[in-house]
């Protein structure tokens, strides 16, 4: 089986005309975006918390992997599950 490209999840901070600003481990990174990526991110920017797959070198978004890479989906589900459980445990 072919090894999948390494990635990290970044928090979507702000969309600009030519790039998107994301946060990874409390550091901000500006990543260039294509017109298609920008159009997609415009739809997402109204959401309260958006996690984006980013290459480990923090140079490109890996949006095309959202629907095709089970590793990305597993990471997102794990994060969502952790967030849900921490919220419910605080209320208990």
N, C-alpha and C positions, 0 to 999 in steps of 0.2 A: 504494500500500500504506500502511496506517495505521501510524504510528510507535508502537512499543511503549513503555509507561511505563518510565522509567529505574528501575533497581534496583541494589542492591549485595548482596553475599553477607556474611552475618554468622555468626559462630560462636555456637552455642547454648551458653549458660553455665548458666542455672538457671531452672526453672519455678516460678512463684508462683501463688497462687489467681487473681489478676486480670491478671497480666502475665508476660512472659518477659524475662529478662535476656540480652542478646546482646553480643558484642564485635565492634567494627569498628575496625580500625587501632588496637588497644590501648586503645580507649575503650569503656566500658560504657554500654549504653542499655537502658532499661526500656520495653517495647512492650506495650500492652494486647492481650489475647487474648480471643476469644469462647470459649464453652463447647466448641464443636466443635474449635476450634484447640487448646485446652488438652488435650482428650482425645487428639488426634493427637500432640501434643508429649509427652504422658505415655508413649506407646509408644516415642518416639524417644530419650527422656532416658537410656536405658541404653546407647546407642551411644557409642563413644569419641570420635567427632568428627562433629558434625552441622552442616552449613552450611544456613542458611535465607535465602531471598530476602526482602529488606527494601526498602521504598521508600527512595528517595534522601534523603528528609527524615527518615528513621529513625522514622517515626510509626506504621507498620503493617507487619505481615507480609504477604507476597504468596504464601501457601501455595497458593492456588488456581492459581497460575501454574506450579507444579512440573510438572504433567503436561501443561499446555496450551501453554506458551511454549517454542519451540525455543531461544530465546536463553538462558533459564535453564538448560536442559539442556546446552547447549553450554558455558556457564560452569562448570557442575558437572563436566562431563567433562574440560574443560581443567585444572581444579584437581586432579581425581583423577589425571590423566595426569602432571601436574607432580610430584605427591606420589610417585607410583609410580616415576618416573624418578629423583628425587633419592634415594630409598631404595636403589634398585638401584645407582646410581652410587657411593653410599657404601660399599656392600658389595664393589665391584669393586676 
